[in-house]
């Protein structure tokens, strides 16, 4: 198994978020530490010198990502493909590739292994970690003049949670796929996708400044009170 952590330097929403101090350590450190509980084959693919420095401090191998794969609109599959090709040049190859996003830092070793076991059933080309979310029937489009319109269902009908199908949201924590799948696919989601379910307590993501602050407070509370995340 090879675990790849993708972390580019540029971020419009939260600049420098991958090395931001969250709960007393750089954000990316959480993903590296959990990954190293699973395998020594942990690599960070990045274009950023500060991320490289931090990743090395926490024991990850480094794959320097070319600028063309580190833009806002660069497909993540291109970064993964570049990484596994660079590793193969060094004689490092494995059929199982696990991809972690550092912006979803709260995961256990069991989450990675559980997602891998689901992938090994051969029912899916890729397994992505997911979390329960609110019913789609509660979500609306905001039209011109602030008029709401439903994405699904009838706006005149009241939908109770127990009356509708439970939707799941990809939480960005764990992705599992094969070496060959990465090489042949145009996007991460080209094939049949399976979902490994994680609880909401381990599904926090950082895309905005307030989410970084919430995560920092959450982790500090866990440390201060000697708690264990569920």
C-alpha positions in Angstrom: 0.0 0.0 0.0 1.1 3.5 -0.8 -0.5 6.5 0.8 -0.4 9.8 -1.1 -1.2 13.1 0.6 -1.9 15.9 -1.8 -1.2 19.4 -0.6 -0.6 22.3 -2.9 0.7 25.7 -1.6 -1.9 27.9 -3.2 -5.3 28.3 -1.5 -7.7 31.2 -2.1 -10.1 30.3 0.7 -7.6 29.8 3.5 -4.0 30.7 2.4 -1.4 28.4 3.9 -4.0 26.2 5.4 -2.0 22.9 5.0 0.6 24.1 7.4 -1.7 26.2 9.6 -1.3 25.5 13.4 -4.4 23.5 14.3 -4.6 22.1 17.9 -0.8 22.7 18.4 0.6 21.2 15.2 0.5 21.9 11.4 -2.7 20.7 9.8 -0.9 18.3 7.4 0.8 16.6 10.4 -2.5 14.8 11.4 -2.7 13.1 8.0 0.9 12.1 8.0 0.9 10.7 11.5 -2.3 8.6 10.9 -0.9 7.4 7.5 2.3 6.2 9.1 0.3 4.0 11.6 -0.7 2.1 8.5 2.4 2.0 6.3 5.9 3.5 5.9 5.1 4.3 2.3 3.7 7.7 3.0 4.4 10.5 0.5 3.3 14.1 0.2 3.0 15.5 -3.3 3.3 19.3 -3.2 4.7 22.3 -5.0 5.3 24.3 -1.8 8.6 24.6 0.0 7.1 25.2 3.5 4.8 22.1 3.1 7.9 20.1 2.1 9.8 21.2 5.2 6.9 20.3 7.5 6.2 17.0 5.8 9.8 16.0 6.2 9.7 16.9 9.9 6.9 14.5 10.4 8.5 11.7 8.4 6.8 11.7 5.0 8.6 11.2 1.7 8.3 14.1 -0.8 7.3 14.2 -4.4 7.8 17.7 -5.9 4.7 18.5 -7.9 5.2 20.5 -11.2 3.5 23.8 -11.4 1.0 22.7 -14.1 -0.4 20.2 -11.6 -0.7 22.7 -8.8 -3.2 25.2 -10.1 -6.7 26.0 -8.8 -8.3 24.0 -11.7 -5.7 21.2 -11.9 -7.5 17.8 -11.8 -6.3 15.8 -8.7 -6.0 12.7 -10.8 -3.1 14.3 -12.7 -1.2 14.9 -9.4 -1.8 11.3 -8.3 -0.7 10.0 -11.7 2.5 12.1 -11.6 3.2 10.9 -8.1 3.0 7.2 -8.8 5.0 7.5 -11.9 7.8 9.4 -10.0 7.7 6.7 -7.3 8.0 3.9 -9.9 11.1 5.6 -11.3 12.6 5.0 -7.8 11.4 1.4 -7.7 8.5 2.0 -5.4 5.2 0.5 -6.7 2.1 -1.0 -5.2 -1.3 -1.9 -6.6 -3.2 -0.2 -3.7 -3.1 3.6 -3.6 -4.7 5.5 -0.8 -5.3 9.2 -1.2 -5.7 11.5 1.8 -6.7 15.2 1.8 -5.0 17.1 4.7 -8.0 19.4 4.9 -10.0 16.5 6.4 -7.6 15.7 9.2 -9.6 13.7 11.7 -9.4 10.1 10.7 -8.3 6.9 12.4 -6.1 4.1 11.2 -9.2 2.0 11.2 -10.8 4.4 8.7 -8.0 3.9 6.2 -8.0 0.1 6.7 -11.8 -0.1 6.6 -11.9 1.7 3.3 -9.1 -0.5 1.9 -11.0 -3.7 2.9 -14.2 -2.4 1.2 -12.1 -1.7 -2.0 -10.6 -5.3 -1.8 -14.1 -6.7 -2.3 -13.6 -5.8 -5.9 -17.1 -4.3 -6.1 -15.8 -0.9 -6.8 -13.1 0.9 -8.8 -12.7 3.5 -6.1 -13.9 3.8 -2.5 -14.5 7.2 -1.0 -15.2 8.0 2.7 -18.6 9.5 3.2 -20.8 11.0 6.0 -24.5 11.3 6.5 -25.9 14.7 5.6 -29.2 16.5 5.5 -31.9 15.4 3.1 -31.6 16.7 -0.4 -35.3 17.7 -0.1 -34.2 20.4 2.4 -31.8 22.0 -0.1 -32.8 24.8 -2.4 -31.6 26.9 -5.3 -31.7 30.7 -4.8 -33.2 32.2 -8.0 -33.4 35.8 -9.2 -35.1 38.0 -6.7 -34.3 35.6 -3.8 -36.9 33.1 -4.9 -36.3 29.6 -3.6 -36.8 26.5 -5.8 -36.3 22.9 -4.9 -33.4 20.8 -6.2 -35.6 17.7 -5.8 -39.2 17.2 -4.6 -42.1 19.6 -4.2 -41.6 22.9 -2.4 -45.1 22.8 -1.1 -44.6 19.5 0.7 -43.0 19.2 4.2 -40.4 16.4 4.2 -39.6 14.8 7.5 -36.1 13.2 7.8 -37.5 9.8 8.5 -39.6 9.9 5.3 -36.8 10.4 2.8 -33.7 8.5 1.8 -30.6 9.3 3.8 -28.0 11.1 1.6 -24.3 10.9 2.0 -21.6 13.4 1.4 -18.0 12.6 0.3 -16.0 14.0 3.3 -12.6 14.1 1.6 -10.9 11.9 4.3 -10.0 8.7 2.5 -9.9 7.5 -1.1 -8.8 4.1 -2.2 -8.1 3.1 -5.8 -5.6 1.0 -7.8 -2.4 2.0 -9.5 -3.9 1.1 -12.9 -7.1 3.0 -12.3 -5.1 6.2 -11.7 -3.1 5.7 -14.8 -6.1 5.2 -17.1 -8.7 7.5 -15.6 -9.5 11.1 -16.6 -11.0 12.0 -13.2 -11.0 10.4 -9.7 -14.6 9.5 -10.2 -14.4 7.7 -13.6 -15.4 4.3 -12.3 -17.9 2.6 -10.0 -17.7 4.3 -6.6 -18.2 2.7 -3.2 -18.8 4.6 0.1 -17.0 3.9 3.4 -19.2 5.6 6.1 -17.5 7.8 8.7 -19.2 9.6 11.7 -19.8 13.3 11.6 -17.3 13.7 14.5 -14.5 12.6 12.1 -15.8 14.5 9.0 -14.7 18.1 9.6 -13.2 19.8 6.6 -11.3 23.1 6.2 -12.4 25.2 3.3 -13.1 28.5 5.2 -11.4 30.4 8.0 -14.2 29.8 10.5 -13.9 26.0 9.9 -10.2 26.2 10.7 -11.1 28.0 14.0 -13.8 25.5 14.8 -11.4 22.6 14.2 -8.7 24.2 16.3 -11.1 24.6 19.2 -12.5 21.1 18.8 -9.0 19.4 18.9 -7.9 21.6 21.8 -11.0 20.5 23.7 -10.3 16.9 23.0 -6.7 17.2 24.2 -7.6 19.3 27.3 -10.2 16.9 28.5 -8.3 13.7 27.5 -11.2 12.7 25.2 -11.3 10.3 22.3 -13.0 11.3 19.1 -15.8 8.8 18.4 
